[in-house]
Amino acid sequence: MHKGKSRLNEIGDAQRLQLLIDAIVDYAIFMIDVDGVIVSWNSGASRLKGYRASEIIGQHFSTFYTPEDRAAGLPEKALGVAREAGRFSSEGWRMRKDGGRFWALVVIDAVYDTNGDLLGFAKVTRDITERQQAHVELLHSERRYRRLIEAVIDYAIFQLDPAGNVATWNAGAERIKGYAPVEIIGKHFSQFYTPEDREADVPKHALAEAAAKGRFEAEGWRIRKDGTKFWASVVIDRIEDDSGNLVGFAKVTRDITERKESLERLKEVQDQLAASQKLEAVGQLSGGIAHDFNNLLMIVIGNLETAERHSRQLQGNANLHRALGHARRGAQRAAELTSRLLAFSRRQPLNPKPLNLNNFLNTLQDFLQRTLGERIEVQTVGSAGLWQAELDTSHLESAIVNLAINARDAMPEGGKLTVEAANVSADDGYCRVNPELTPGHYIALSVTDTGHGMTRDTLSHAFEPFFTTKEAGQGTGLGLSQVYGFVKQSGGHVKIYSEIGHGTAIKMYFPRYDGASVAIASEADEPLAEGDRRETILVVEDDENLRSYISDLLRDLNYRVISSPSAQSALTILLQDRPSIDLMLTDVVMPGINGRELGRRAAEIRPGLRILYMTGYSRNAVVHQGRLDDGVDLLEKPVSQAKLALRVRELLDRPAP
């Protein structure tokens, strides 16, 4: 080290400078005279350009330029700038000895003597091809990205400066928001927000969250240039420089109005389906309860009738006789209540017939007007060419009266009730709005009032049995549920439209009658003849109390009675060699073998056996559910003693099949 330092001290400054320049291999450093002729050459120039010093010194420096640049006079222009300004710098393609090209960073400095006279130029060249390629690739990438962003039309993609002003704008933003780039660039992005959101500083909070957390995501209403609203999915991302400083935001907005509406429609359909399933479950429960309750009521009413009869025969206490009458009437009211429950559960007996609703409405108006009073204006409206429906007239009238009374109660100060019938052709679009309907032809019967309307909560429970908004004692809560059950049992659909302060419209859809009516079996009365012997009746009933009551009643009517608690035991009795059985009186719904199967087997064992069925359900219900064949003899519980006696006598007097 000490010797090397001594030797550097021994050589002159010019030689030391040349050694320094020669030691630099990453830069081409050489001198050219005032005419551009090369006068010196370092090792970096040899490595970079491929020429040895002996090959290039004395040559003009324009040798390194491309033919295009030489033709354009760029070497002379470079020297001219360096001569006038003292320095020239640029980037461009340069040529190596082997003809290869490289991208060069070039600096040419003017060199002066102590008197200020120009001696020549110092030229420094660096190969920055890799950096240039990276720069070009970056430019290409940016162009591709820009073209991609500009080609996207389903998303509004644009940039904001740190203050929230729009800096870029793509075609999707123009399509979604309606602004051309010249109209919006430079404007604050808050103008896309609703006035309510601007007042709540939602845009400001969005940028603050994006700046702090790196991203902001939300959905909400946004405003287009024309003032219309759309539901938007919004994402705002923070943009940083290499140092991590905030330089702006990238904002992506998508119009998802259709998706929102679809989800809302789906939720509405799901809610309607859930409500329908709930009503179906409640209907099944209430129908089962009503069926069992009918069994109990039949026992209660029958025994009360017996007690009343004995009380009259024995000329008993008048108070007792009066009490028995009250009890019987109470039981009959309970039977009416179960009838309403059966109506809701779609198990009431119906007698549907083709009905001209125009004629029906004409006869209904006066009746409704008298029922509702003078404070309610009643109007019935038919339609020209109105289709027929197959309905039970009495139950339809009862349903409309129920709705009319509810409407009257909703108009304490008076108002208007309109009952209107119209044809409806339900296509797929109509059925999407009314999912319980299937495409087809319907008659829509609407009952509309001008009352105070229903709340959303009331609407959601309106058809549930025993739900009422009236004061205690003012209603049973079964009116609308009875309407619901009747419409459903008639193959239709019912829907309530209501708004607080604007009244209520209840629309019932009934299928168009196509001529194929459902026949309801009925028994013709036949003359009652006195028998000349004591007939035997087999009573099959799984309810012990009811079986005992029926057996006692029939014995009181001078019949010989054999009772059985099940179908299995009844079949055993039928198979035994007993005195002939003239009539089998059996329940339909029983554990194990049901009444239908028992009747079939009994007819095989004893051809000609008369069979009378009993059920707490309606004929339509047991036939529809496959529990009984249509056309059989059937009693619907609860049944009075007189009716039971009459039907038994009718069957016994009828010629054997």
JOLINJO-V880126 format. One line per field, one symbol per residue. phi: phi as a letter, one per 30 degrees, with the letter a starting at -180 (. if undefined). psi: psi as a letter, one per 20 degrees, with the letter a starting at -180 (. if undefined). A space follows every 50 residues. Layout:
# JOLINJO-V880126
phi->???
psi->???
This chain:
# JOLINJO-V880126
phi->.ddeddddddcdddddddddddddccbdbacbddcjddbbacddddddcj cdeddcdjcdddedddedddddidedddddddddcjabbabldbccedid cbdcccbbcdccddciddclbccbbbdceddddddddddddddddddddd ddccbdbacbdedjddcbacddddddcjcdeddcdjddddddcdeddddd hdedddddddddcjabbabldbcdedjdcbdccbbbcdcbddciddclbc bbbbdcedddddddddddddddddddddddddddddddddddddeddddd ddddddddddddddhddddddddddddddddddddddddddddddibddc bdbebdddddddddedddddddjddcdcbcbcbdidddbcbddddddddd dedddddeddbdcjlbcbcbbadbcdcddddddcdddcelcbcccccbbc ddicddddedcedddidbcddeicadicdddddeddddddicbbbccabe ibibbcccccdddcjcdcdcdbcddbddcddcaddcbcccaddddddddd dddddddicdcccbdadddddddddddceecdaccbddcbdidddddddd dddddbejddbbcbadcdeedddddidaddjddbccddbdddddddddde ddddedd
psi->ghgghhhhhhrrhhhhhhgghhioiipoorqqaiijppirprhhhghgii qqghhhpiqqiihiqqhghghikhghhghgghggiiqpqrqrprprhjiq qqpqoppppppqaiijqphbqpppppokgghgghgghgggghgggghggh ipiipoorqqrhijqphrprhhhhggiipqgihhpiqpiiiiqqhghghj kggghghggghgiiqpqrqrprprhjiqqqpqppppqppqahijqpiaqp ppppokgggghghggghggggggggghghgghggghggghghhhgghggg gghghgggghgghjlaphgghhghgggghghhhhhhghhhhhggjkjqpq mpqppohghghgihggggghghrhipppppoaqpkprqqoqogghggggh gghggggghimhjrbpppoqpqqpooagghhhhmiiqqpapqpoopoprk airqrhgghijhippjpqjrrpiiqijighhhgggggghjjaqqqppqpp ijaqpoppppqppjimqpppqqpppqppqpqjroqppopopiogghgggg ggghhhjkqpppqpirhghhhgghiqnrqqphppoqqgoqqcprhghghg hhhhgnpippppqqqirrggghghjjiqqqirppppqqprgggggghghg hhiqqq.
